[in-house]
Amino acid sequence: MRKRPLSSLLAFALFAAASAFADELPDAPERWFERADGFEEARAVQADIEADMILFIASRSPAGPTRRSRQFENNILRHRDMADFLKHYVIVKLTIPTDRDTNDLAEERFRVQHGPRVFVMRPGGFFIPIGVFERDGDRRTLFSVEQIQRRIVEASSPRYEPLARAIQDE
């Protein structure tokens, strides 16, 4: 019988442990929740599966915020490299201004009057804002998919540590 070096066995054990931990990441619904009533429904799902939430507050006016909201949604949230990443988060989109309940939720709870704004909300209600644009004077440039993924993971609960390692390995 051939003996394996201790380092090979240790590497295999670490890989197995990391894989098992990664399997513990929650699988969130594929659909996005919208508006204030969708936010409440998402909170119930979040509590049930113990997942973090990504809350995206989009603007319909004025022109600058609307354009940046669409840019973030189309170039980041709907990017093909985000699909596997986002499946572990409950996603909520609030578009403002719309109905009174949604507007009130954005303004009163999150202190947002126009988007785009992005938050990571941990189970229990603790939320952290995530910057998605780099400012250079009046000019704003959208961060890359990888940069935004890192920012989301850094704000996420410790359960999401396997995603941080996966991003670092890429």
URGIDA-V932318 format. One record per backbone hydrogen bond with DSSP energy under -0.5 kcal/mol. NH is the residue of the N-H (numbers start at 1). CO is the residue of the C=O. Records with the same first field share a line. If there is no record, write none. Layout:
NH = CO ; CO
This chain:
8 = 5
9 = 5
10 = 6
11 = 7
12 = 8
13 = 9
14 = 10
15 = 11
16 = 12
17 = 13
18 = 14
19 = 15
20 = 16
21 = 17
22 = 18
23 = 19
24 = 21
25 = 22
28 = 26 ; 87
33 = 91
35 = 93
38 = 34
39 = 35
40 = 36
41 = 37
42 = 38
43 = 39
44 = 40
45 = 41
46 = 42
47 = 43
48 = 44
49 = 45
50 = 46
51 = 46
53 = 121
54 = 90
55 = 53 ; 119
56 = 54 ; 92
57 = 55 ; 117
58 = 56 ; 94
60 = 96
66 = 62
67 = 63
68 = 64
69 = 65
70 = 66
71 = 67
72 = 68
73 = 69
74 = 70
75 = 71
76 = 72
77 = 72
78 = 73
79 = 76
82 = 79
83 = 79 ; 80
86 = 82
87 = 83
88 = 85
89 = 86
90 = 52
91 = 89
92 = 54
93 = 33
94 = 56
95 = 93
96 = 58 ; 94
98 = 99
103 = 99
104 = 100
105 = 101
106 = 102
107 = 103
108 = 104
109 = 104 ; 105
110 = 105
111 = 107
112 = 106
116 = 57
117 = 57
118 = 130
119 = 55
120 = 128
121 = 53 ; 119
122 = 120 ; 126
125 = 122
128 = 120
130 = 118
134 = 141
136 = 139
139 = 136
141 = 134
143 = 132
148 = 144
149 = 145
150 = 146
151 = 147
152 = 148
153 = 149
154 = 150
155 = 151
156 = 152 ; 153
160 = 157
161 = 158
162 = 159
163 = 160
164 = 160
165 = 161
166 = 162
167 = 163
168 = 164
169 = 165
170 = 166 ; 167
